[in-house]
Amino acid sequence: MEVIFVTIFSFLCLAGASWCVGEGGEILGKKYDASIIGGLVIAWLNTAPEAIFFITALGSGNTRFAVGAVSGSSIVVCTVALGCCIYIGTKNRSDNTVQLQPPVKKQCLILLMSLVIPSILTLVGYNLFFGIFGVIYYIGFIGYSLLHKLPETVGKDDDDLEDGLHQKNDGASVSIGIDKSDHKEEEEEEDEPVSKGVAYLVIGGSLICYFSKPFIDSIVSLASQWNINPILLAFFLAPVASEMPEILESISLSRKGNSQSINIAFSNLIGGTITKTTLLMGIFCFYGVLKEMEWESPTYSLSISLLTICSAVAALIGYYSNKLKPKHGLILFATFFITGCIQYYFNISVDDIQLNDSTIQQQQQLVQ
């Protein structure tokens, strides 16, 4: 019972910490998105929880948990969070479509190209060369992002769309009133002090650093007691806590229904996924090579393969679709469901095999 209590309590604390990080990032993002430092800091805030989970798990020797957590969090971002972004965003637009801006489409292409790193790792295991390549690729992505930032003004397609609606419905005065009220709400939100955002980040970061290890240890302990593969628990539980900022942020931005907000949410989610397919994969390789860890095949290979497939689906939808529609969000939701089923049933079968092997060994010992 004590282990269960620690698991639930640390999970709730991590969920609250993720919410604090999301709130702090949103407050500071409104004030510092235009600066280089702000851009780098805000970009890292979205991936901080799962990065800390990942590194903490590797450092404590819980490699299985690390693999499950990074694959699960990546899949949640590029399917559930991105699916919410597309579905909710397009449903709040009059024509139920939205067009991605060229920089965002190029981000999708960068994600698609980055998938060569996890794809090769599934075949060769830990590899120092591809670990270094992953870190260099991520640095190049950061440089590209700084040189090709999204415009901060609302896209022209939104203004044109609103003008067309005004002409068709003869409701210019009403629409202007709505626009003014929206500006008032934005101004009220922007009045939040920087100190409040910093306080959120300090509280959230402290909670994540303090409760990450107890949560990981309790999950591993429960997995051992219940004879469940730690990857399975990490795949489903850790992402709920670590990806809460991205999911909440994607819903908050997308429900506004304007093209710029949807593009920003889409860009943040794709950028977060690139971090995992490059930087975190690189760190994973470094730990594996330096500590001479054993590559567990096919469990690690399957988890990383599922990460690659889901990321590829998201990147292909973003890069090749002329306009995003609600059906694209549903495709991503379906991808998450199928991926979850594969991970669940595979790990259940692996556990059954392990249990049968241990039973056979015990019987052989008794015979001897």
N, C-alpha and C positions, 0 to 999 in steps of 0.2 A: 504493500500500500504506500510505503514511503516513496518508492521510486515513481509510482504513478502520480503522487502528489507533486513531486519535484518536476516531473515532465509537464504536467498541466500548468503549474505555477510559472515555470520558466518560459513555457510557450506563450502564456498570456502576457508576460513581461516583454518578450521579444516582439509580440504583435503590437503592443503599445509603443515600444521603442521604434518600430518601423513606421508607425503612424507619426510619431514625433519627428523622425527624419524627413518624412514626406512633407509635413507642415513647415518645418524649418526650411527645407529646400524650396518650397513654393514661395515663401515670404522673401527669401534672399534672391530667388530667381527673378522676381519682378523688378528688383532693384539693380542687380548686377549682371544680368544676362549679356549686356553689351561689352563687358570687360573680359579680358583673357583669363584673369584669375577666377572671376566669377563663373565663367563658362566651364573651366576645368573643375572647379569645386562642385558646382551644381551637377555636372555630369557624373562625378564620382559618388554623389550622395545617393543616387538611385541604385547603385550597385554595391554600396558599402555593406549592407546587412549580409547578403549572400557571400561577398568576398571574405568577410570576417568569419562566417560559418565555415567556409571552405578552408581557409588557412588554419583556423583553430583545429578543425578536424584532422588535417594533415599533420600539424604539429604534435597532436596528441596520439598519433598513430592510428586513428580511426579512418583509414583510407576508404573503406567501403562507404562509410557515411559521407565522406567528402565527394566521392564520385556520384552517389545518389543525389546529394544536395545540389551540386552544380548542374547536373543534367536535369533534375526536376525543376529547379528555379529557372533555367534557360527555357525549358519547354513551356512553363507557365507564362513567362514573359512574351514569347513569340507566338503563343496560341491563345491563351485566355485573355491576357491583358491587351494584346494587339487585336484580338477578336472583339473585345468590348469597345476598343477605340474605333474600329471600323463600323461595327453594327450600330452602336449608339450614335456615333457621329453622323452617319449617313441617314439614319432614321430621323434625325432632327433637322434635316435639310429638305427643302421643298421638292427637289427632284430625286431625293434618295441616292445621290451620288456625290463623290468628292474627287478632285484631281490632286494627285501628289505633286509637289513642286520638284523641279529638276535636282536640287541638292539632296532631297530625300530619296529620290529614285536612285541616285548615285550611291547613297548610303546602302540601299538594298543590294546594289551590285557589289559593293565592298564586302557586305556580309556574305553574299554568295561565294565570292572568291576566297574569303577567309575559311570557308568550310573544308578546304583542302587540308588544313591542320588537323582537326579532329578526325577527319576521314582516314588520314594516313596513320594516326595514332591507333585506331582500331585494328590496323593490320600489323604494325611493328611494335606496339607497346611504348614503354618509356623511351624517349629519344632526345638527347641533349640538343642536337641540331635543330629539331623542330620546336623545342622549347625556346631556344634563342630566337628562332624565326617568328614564333608567336608574339614574343615581347616586341620585336622590331616592327612587326606588322601593326601592332596596337599603337605604338608610338607614331607610325606613319598615319594611322587613322586619326589620331588626335591632331596632328599637324594639318591634315586635310580639313577636319571639322573647323579649326580655327580660321582657315582661309576661305571656307565656303559656308558661312553661317546663314541661317534663315533670316529673311528680312523681318524687322520687328513690327512693321505696319500690317494692317489687315490686307489680305490679298484682294486684287482688283476683281477677281471673279465673284467675290462676295458682294462688293459694291454694285457690280453690274447686275447680279441676281436680285439684289434688293430693289434697284431702280426698276427692273423689269416687273417685279411684283407690284411696285407702287403704281406703275402705269396700267397694269391689268386690273388691279382691284380698286383703283382710285382711292387708296387709303394712305396717301403720303403723310398727312398730318398725324395719323395714328402711329405710323411706322417711325416717324421722326421722334415721337414721344417715347417709343420703346427704345430707340437708339440712345436718347438722352438718359433714360433711366439706366440703361446698361453702362453708359459712361460713368454715371454717378456711383454705381455699384463697384466698378473697377477702381474709381478714385478712393472709395472707402476702403477697399481691400489693400490698395497701395499705401494707405496711411499707417499700416502696421509697422512698428519700429523695427529696425535692424536687430536691436537687442533681443527682441522676442524671438526672431528667427534663430539667432545664435543660441539662445537658451534652449530652444527646442532641439537643436542639433547636439548640444552638449549633453542634455538629458538622454536623448535617444542613443547617441553614440556610447555613453557610459553604460546604459542598460544592455546594449548589444554586447559590449566587451565583457560585461560581468556575467551575463546569463547565457552566453553562447556555449561555454564549456559544460555547465551543468545540464543544459538541454541536450547536448550531444551525448554526454556520458549516460544520461538517463535513457535516451533512446536506444543506445547500444546495449545497455543493461536489460531493457525490456525485450529487445530483439533476442538476446541470449536466453532469457527466461522463457519466452514464448516460442523459441526455435524458429524465429522469423529472420530472414535476411535483412541486415541493417539498411541495405540499399532500398528495400521496399518501403520501410518507414521513412527514410530520408527523402525519398522521391515524392511522397505525398504530404508529409507533415511539415518539413522544413520550408518548402516554397510558400506555404500559406502564411508563415510568419515573415519570411525574408522578402517576399515579393509584394507585400501589402502596399508599400508606397507607390509602386508602379501601377498596380491595379486601380487604386483610388485616384491617382493622378490622371490616368488615362480616361477614367469615367468622368472626372471633374472637368477636364478640358474638352472632351468629345461631346458632352451633352450640351455645350454651348452651340454646336451646330455650324460654326463658321470654319471656313477652310483653313485659316491660319492656326487655330487651336488644334484642329485635327492633325495638321501637318507637324506641329510641335510635339504632340503626344506620340505620333507615329515615329518621328525622328528619335525621340528619347528612348523608346522601347527598342528600336533597331540598334541604336548605339549601345544600349545596355547588353544586348545579345552579342554584339561584336566583342565587347569586353570579355565575355565568358568564352567565346570560341577562340580567342587569341591569347589574351593576358593570363586568364585563369588556367587555360590549357598549358601555357608555357610554364607557369608556376608548378602545375601538376607534374610536368616532365622533370623539372629541376628536383623536386622532392623525390620522385621515383628513382632518378639516376643517382643522386648524391647519397640517399639513404638505402640504396639497393633494395627497394621494395619489389615484391613479387607482383607481376601483372596477372590478375585473376581473369582468365578467359574461360567462357565467353561473357561473364557477368559485366566486367568493365566495358568490353567492346560493345555489348548490347546497349548499355546506358548511353555511351557516347554516340553510338549510331542513331539512337532515337533523338538525341539532341540535334544531330546533324540533319536528320530528315525534317524535323519540325522547323528548324531554322531555314532550311532550303525552301519549304513551302511558303513561309512568311516572306522570304526574300523574292521568290518568283512572283508571288501575288503583287508585291509592291512595285517590282521593276517592270513587269510585262503588262500589267493591267492599265488600260488607258484611263479608266475611272473606277474607283472603288465603289462597290455596292454592298448592301447588307448580306448578300449571299457569300461574299468573301469572308465576312466575319463568321458566318455559320460553318464555312469550310475549315476555318482555324479551330473552332470549337470541336468539330468532328475529329480533327486531327489529334487534339488533346485526348479525347475520349478513347480513340483507338490506341494511342500511345500508352495511356494509362493501363488499358486492358492487357496489352502486350507485356508491359513491365510487371504487372501484378501476376499474371498467370505463369510467366517465365520464372519469376523468383519463387513462386509457390512450388513449381516443379523441381527447381533446384534444391529447395529445402527438403522436399520429399526424398530426393535422391541422396542427399546428405544423411538424412535420418535412416534410410535403408542401409547405407554403407556402414553407419555406426552400429546398427543392429546386427549386421552380418559379422562385423569385427568382434562384437561382444559374444556372439554365438560361437565363433571360432575359438575365442579365449576360453569359453566354458568347456568346449570339446577337448582342448589341449589340457 
